[in-house]
Amino acid sequence: MTSTALSPARPRTATPFSSFGYLVRCELLKLARIPAFLIPTVLFPIMFFTFFGLPNVGNKMAGGADAGGYIMASFGAYTMLSAALFSFGVSIAGERGLGWNRLMRVTPMSPVSYFAAKTIIALLIGLFTLVLLYLFGAVVGRVSLPLATWAPLTIRTLMGMIPFVALGLWIGYVGGPNSAAGIANLIFLPMSFASGLFTPLQFLPKVVQDVAPYLPAYHSAQLAWDVLGAGDGRGFGAHALWLLGYTVVFLAMAVVAYRRDEGKNFG
């Protein structure tokens, strides 16, 4: 009888990419297991478009753009605000309250990986919601846009989400698990109305029209409206620069809040 020497198993080492992919997978599983967190983000834009957009499909605006497509793009921009502030900012505040965020900080995973995974999830939620909204607009609402318009409309709307991801990060570290949602609503609902996402700016009070060009949501929506020929005429570059500036400011605010929270927990 012979015995065979068994070589010791070689330990598996996780690469940074595989660890990051696993983190993204965990975030997706969390969303799948808590659908109540995702359903309002997905359904509200479609519901609002049903109320405000469907009756206006086929009507022409002053510049010749289709009112139905304009309203659909407006609620697409609204979706980006909601996805960034709630699926990103409020989520981080909740994890801080549960102690999950503190546990993650004592692992070898870098904060950059954690925030990058959150950003990817927010973008995926935004893209998923946009696709559903656009399908609803095209099939049910009969919004007719050239085939070559859908792709730039989607890409620009997603680009408009970036500064709000940074703002959501700030909310996640400034607010607690019970207050973050209130802070997010206090910011994004008035900003959405004042930026013309629910009612075109020409129908809003003069003071709101004067303030709107200084709001980040206004420039996010302008990226989409410009594709439809309903922008304010300043073009993609001007609005992209505004959004870049807001991203830098919101990121600086988020870094300060993050370091303050880190100092509070770890000294």
C-alpha positions in Angstrom: 0.0 0.0 0.0 1.5 3.3 -1.0 0.7 6.7 0.4 0.6 9.8 -1.7 2.0 12.9 -0.3 -0.5 15.7 -0.5 0.9 19.1 -1.3 -0.6 21.9 0.8 -3.3 23.9 -1.0 -2.1 27.2 -2.3 -4.0 30.0 -0.7 -6.1 32.0 -3.0 -5.2 35.7 -3.2 -7.8 38.2 -4.2 -6.8 40.7 -6.8 -7.9 44.3 -6.4 -10.1 43.9 -9.4 -11.8 40.8 -8.1 -12.4 42.4 -4.7 -13.9 45.5 -6.3 -16.1 43.3 -8.5 -17.3 41.4 -5.5 -18.2 44.7 -3.7 -20.2 45.8 -6.7 -22.0 42.4 -6.7 -22.8 42.8 -3.0 -24.3 46.3 -3.7 -26.5 44.9 -6.5 -27.6 42.0 -4.2 -28.5 44.5 -1.5 -30.7 46.4 -3.9 -32.3 43.2 -5.2 -33.2 42.2 -1.6 -34.6 45.5 -0.6 -36.8 46.5 -3.6 -38.6 49.1 -1.6 -35.5 51.2 -1.7 -35.3 51.1 -5.6 -39.0 51.1 -6.6 -39.7 54.8 -5.8 -36.6 55.8 -7.8 -37.8 53.8 -10.8 -41.6 54.5 -10.7 -41.8 58.1 -9.8 -40.4 59.5 -13.1 -42.7 57.3 -15.1 -45.7 58.3 -12.9 -44.8 62.0 -13.3 -44.4 61.7 -17.0 -47.8 60.0 -17.2 -49.4 63.0 -15.4 -47.5 65.8 -17.1 -46.0 64.4 -20.2 -48.6 62.2 -21.9 -51.2 65.0 -22.3 -48.5 67.2 -24.0 -47.1 64.7 -26.5 -47.3 66.1 -30.0 -47.6 69.7 -28.8 -44.8 72.0 -30.0 -42.9 74.4 -27.8 -41.9 77.9 -28.7 -38.6 76.7 -30.3 -40.3 73.9 -32.2 -39.3 71.0 -29.9 -41.8 68.4 -29.0 -43.3 69.1 -25.6 -43.6 65.4 -24.7 -39.9 64.7 -25.4 -38.9 67.9 -23.5 -40.9 66.7 -20.4 -39.5 63.2 -20.7 -35.9 64.6 -20.7 -36.8 66.8 -17.7 -37.9 63.8 -15.7 -34.8 61.9 -16.9 -32.7 64.7 -15.2 -34.9 64.5 -12.2 -34.2 60.7 -12.0 -30.5 61.4 -11.9 -30.8 63.7 -8.9 -33.0 61.1 -7.1 -30.7 58.1 -7.9 -27.5 60.0 -6.8 -28.8 61.5 -3.6 -30.9 58.5 -2.4 -29.1 55.4 -3.7 -25.7 56.9 -2.9 -26.0 59.5 -0.1 -28.8 58.1 2.0 -27.4 54.6 1.6 -24.0 55.7 3.1 -25.8 57.4 6.0 -27.7 54.2 6.7 -24.5 52.1 6.6 -22.8 54.5 9.0 -25.7 54.1 11.4 -25.5 50.3 11.2 -21.8 50.3 11.8 -21.1 48.8 8.4 -19.1 51.8 7.3 -16.8 51.5 10.4 -16.2 47.8 9.7 -15.3 48.5 6.1 -12.7 51.0 7.2 -10.7 48.5 9.2 -10.5 46.1 6.2 -7.7 46.4 3.6 -10.2 47.8 1.1 -9.4 51.4 0.2 -12.1 54.1 0.6 -11.6 54.9 -3.1 -12.8 51.3 -4.0 -15.8 51.7 -1.7 -16.9 55.0 -3.2 -16.2 53.8 -6.8 -18.5 50.8 -6.2 -21.2 53.2 -4.9 -20.8 55.4 -7.9 -21.1 52.5 -10.4 -24.3 51.3 -8.6 -25.8 54.8 -8.7 -25.0 55.1 -12.5 -26.5 51.6 -13.1 -29.6 52.6 -11.2 -29.8 55.8 -13.2 -29.3 54.0 -16.5 -31.9 51.3 -15.7 -34.4 54.0 -14.7 -33.7 56.1 -17.8 -34.2 53.1 -20.1 -37.6 52.3 -18.5 -38.6 55.9 -18.7 -37.6 56.2 -22.4 -39.3 52.9 -23.3 -42.4 54.1 -21.6 -42.2 57.5 -23.4 -41.6 55.8 -26.8 -44.1 53.0 -26.6 -47.0 54.4 -24.4 -46.5 58.1 -25.0 -45.5 57.8 -28.7 -42.6 60.2 -28.2 -41.0 60.2 -31.6 -37.3 61.1 -31.7 -34.7 60.3 -34.4 -32.9 57.0 -33.6 -29.5 58.9 -33.4 -30.9 61.2 -30.7 -31.6 58.5 -28.0 -27.9 57.7 -27.4 -26.6 61.2 -26.8 -29.7 62.0 -24.8 -29.0 59.1 -22.5 -25.2 59.8 -22.2 -25.7 63.5 -21.5 -28.4 62.8 -18.9 -26.0 60.4 -17.1 -23.2 63.0 -17.3 -25.5 65.4 -15.4 -25.6 62.9 -12.5 -21.9 63.3 -11.6 -22.0 66.4 -9.4 -25.0 64.9 -7.5 -23.0 61.8 -6.7 -20.5 64.1 -5.0 -23.3 65.9 -3.3 -24.8 62.6 -2.2 -21.4 61.6 -0.7 -21.5 64.8 1.4 -25.1 64.1 2.6 -24.0 60.6 3.5 -21.4 61.9 5.9 -23.2 65.0 7.2 -26.6 63.4 7.9 -27.4 60.5 10.1 -29.5 57.5 9.2 -32.7 59.2 10.2 -31.9 62.7 8.8 -30.1 62.0 5.5 -33.3 61.4 3.6 -34.8 64.7 4.9 -31.7 66.6 4.0 -31.7 65.1 0.5 -35.4 66.0 0.0 -34.8 69.5 1.3 -32.2 70.0 -1.4 -33.4 68.1 -4.4 -37.1 68.9 -4.5 -36.9 72.7 -4.3 -33.9 72.5 -6.7 -35.9 70.4 -9.2 -38.8 72.8 -9.2 -36.6 75.9 -9.4 -34.6 74.4 -12.3 -37.6 73.9 -14.5 -37.8 70.1 -14.3 -41.5 70.1 -13.4 -42.6 73.3 -15.0 -40.8 75.1 -17.9 -39.0 78.1 -16.6 -41.0 80.6 -18.7 -44.0 79.7 -16.6 -42.3 80.3 -13.3 -41.9 83.6 -11.4 -39.2 86.0 -12.6 -37.1 85.6 -9.4 -37.0 81.8 -10.0 -36.0 82.3 -13.7 -33.1 84.6 -12.5 -31.9 82.0 -9.9 -32.2 78.9 -12.1 -29.0 79.4 -14.2 -27.0 79.1 -11.0 -28.4 75.8 -9.9 -26.6 72.5 -10.8 -29.9 70.8 -11.7 -30.6 73.4 -14.3 -27.3 72.7 -16.1 -27.9 68.9 -15.9 -31.2 69.3 -17.6 -29.8 71.7 -20.2 -27.4 68.9 -21.3 -30.5 66.9 -22.2 -32.7 69.7 -23.5 -29.9 70.9 -25.8 -30.0 67.5 -27.6 -33.7 68.1 -28.3 -33.1 71.6 -29.6 -34.8 73.1 -26.5 -31.7 74.4 -24.6 -30.9 78.0 -23.7 -28.5 78.3 -26.6 -25.3 78.3 -24.5 -24.2 74.9 -25.8 -22.8 71.7 -24.2 -19.4 73.2 -23.2 -20.8 76.0 -21.0 -23.1 73.7 -19.0 -20.4 71.0 -18.7 -18.1 73.6 -17.2 -20.7 74.6 -14.6 -21.2 71.0 -13.7 -17.5 70.4 -13.4 -17.2 73.4 -11.0 -20.1 72.1 -8.9 -18.5 68.6 -8.8 -15.2 70.1 -7.5 -17.1 72.1 -4.8 -19.2 69.1 -3.7 -16.2 66.8 -3.7 -14.3 69.2 -1.4 -17.3 69.4 0.9 -17.5 65.6 0.9 -13.8 65.2 1.7 -14.1 67.5 4.7 -17.2 65.7 6.0 -15.5 62.3 5.5 -12.4 63.3 7.4 -14.5 64.8 10.2 -16.4 61.5 10.5 -13.1 59.6 10.4 -11.6 61.7 13.1 -14.7 61.3 15.2 -14.6 57.5 15.0 -10.9 56.7 14.9 -9.3 59.8 16.5 
